[in-house]
Amino acid sequence: MIKLERKYKIAILAAAVPLIGLGAVGLWPLYGGQQRADIELIVKDFAAGTQVEYEILSDGNIVDQGKEILVAGGDLTLPLPDNVSGQDSKLIGYKLHIDKPVDEVGAFDGKFGQAGVAESLDLLLGLNQENGEVSLSGSGLDSFADVVINKGDETSSLTSDWAGLFSLGNLNNSDSDGQKSFDKIELAFQDFGIASDADYLGSGSVVLAAAAPFGESSGSTKAKVQERYVWALAGMAEQLSAVMVLQTEAIGMFFDARIQMKTQRKHQELRARAHKDYHPSEAMCRFGSFIKSVAHADSQGEINKHVLNKIMMNQYLATPGSSASHGMQANHETKIKSYINYYCDPRDNNGATEKLCPVTPGPPTQAEAMARRNKDIDYTRTLGNKLTIDVNFAGGNVAVADGLLDDEADIVALAKNLYFPNIFEMPEEEDTEVDPRAHYDSRSFAAKMNVAHSSFVNIVGMKSRAPEESNIATPESSAGWAHMKSMLREFGISDGDIAEILGSRPSYYAQMEVLTKKIYQHPDFYTNLYDKPANVARIGASLDAISLMHQRDRFESILRREMLTSLLIEEELAKHSEAVNTVLFEEMRNPQNK
């Protein structure tokens, strides 16, 4: 362990700001034969009014502290207190805080902050008496300022960081024989000369003087760097800040322009979408025109269906006013007369009917007479191949004898031959009183025949011509079937052929034929599908509506088929049911006979 056996002295001088003036801080170990090494710190030659706050530390404990204000030419000497032994204390430390005088504030330099360096200086000096190491740390210098260190004939330096902080762990160096050197140590801070004030403190002292304002060269390389680059970098930062503000404004303009363009684009998209979605196609108008008279024709068909059903029931039940009301003989005579006048074909039965057929036919012309031959038994020519038949059973025609038009009379004659060629004999009242079962059987037969001819009368109703539209000024052009005929003309079909196919007033059956079949044979139907999505969706909705009508017709047909099937099953089981009922009746009578 190295002991302090000789005198040593450490001097530290610092300046708080350039305008403070001359200031010195010295740490002096005194040696005069005393039993302990006396250590003192001297602060001198600062500007009048400089305030110094100090703390004296021994092994980390505060042994003395105070605050002093320096006067002109006054010194501040800080020895160790009497109760502290320099030999017993291993670590001696001085903590200083030096503030410049209040009236020494530097003038504004036009750049950043006040002129000069820091307004205050903080120092911490330590002496380790075991190894003689002296440490230094502090703050308050300007960024990257130099601290010059003189120890004997050797000079070195350290540099503060960007925050003005500096520190050095050991200011002593080993001498040539490896022993610790306790020479005095002098410190000088940037912009304060050492040589100019060396004589003021005597041999080996350090004096720091404010030679020039901060930023001018004192021979330090770091000062030149700062002089050349620091303020230029600061100006560049200022310029960049201003430019960034302008760039921010430009960016904001770009944002505004982007929002404006997006808004305009959205408006254009909405206008295009509105034009696309709310501009109906020609196909939609065509579908709407086709369907205008479908419901009216359907209602007329329902009326004709019910009237024809009533005509058939009157025939079955021999209702007064019908041909069957006068008995079987009169009914046969009526049918033969009708056959001879309207339906007789002299070529039938190998010419046997030639004697029945009149020389002068009943209809006005020979062509009409030939057209009606055998229509009372020919389902295909009378009803099957026609899309429209000229019947209107709801309104009687007074222009003809029996009130029926040609097609109406043909349909009634065909229905009588198909479903009830003969009539029941008129029962006697006494017979019905004795055994009414024959009457019940006739009613049952009429009910079954009603079910049987249900499909027939429905077909007649569906193929009935469309009614007159007296409430419309020009019904021929406003009805749906008028537009259907226009479409058929585009197929190259003549008006005469169109009238032959659809009829003068197409029936519900004929109009559904066009809606469910003919329109898909037109090329425009497929080209119209290459349209706006909204129009294609509307066309799809129209097709769904037409399909729904068609499915309703099929559903009603299936119901009639189901009724006919159940009737056939009942007729097949009737004979078995009758046999079982007979056996049961006989078995019930046997006990009574016994």
Secondary structure, DSSP 8 states (H G I E B T S, - for coil): -----S---EEE---SSTTT--BEEEEEEE-SS-SS-EEEEEEES--TT-EEEEEEEETTEEEEEEEEE--TT-EEEEE--TTS-TTT-SEEEEEEEEE--GGG---B-SSSSBSSS-SEEEEEEEEETTTTEEEEEEE---TT-EEEEEETTEEEEEE--TTS-EEES----B-TTS-B----EEEEETTB-SGGGTTTS-TT---B-B-S-TTS-SS-HHHHHIIIIIHHHHHHHHHHHHHHHHHHHHHHHHHHHHHHHHHHHHHHHHHHHHHHHSS--HHHHHHHHHGGGHHHHHHHHHHHHHHHHHHHHHHHHT-TTSGGGG-HHHHHHHHHHHIIIII--TTHHHHGGGGTS-SS-SSSSHHHHHHTTTTTT-HIIIIIT-S-B---TTS--TTSSSS--HHHHHHHHHHHHHH-SS------HHHHHH-THHHHHHHHHHHHHHHHTHHHHHHHHHTB-----TTSS-HHHHSHHHHHHHHHHHTT--HHHHHHHH-SS--HHHHHHHHHTGGGGSHHHHHTTSS-HHHHHHHHHHHHHHHHHHHHHHHHHHHHHHHHHHHHHHHHHHHHHHHHHHHHHHHHHHHHH-
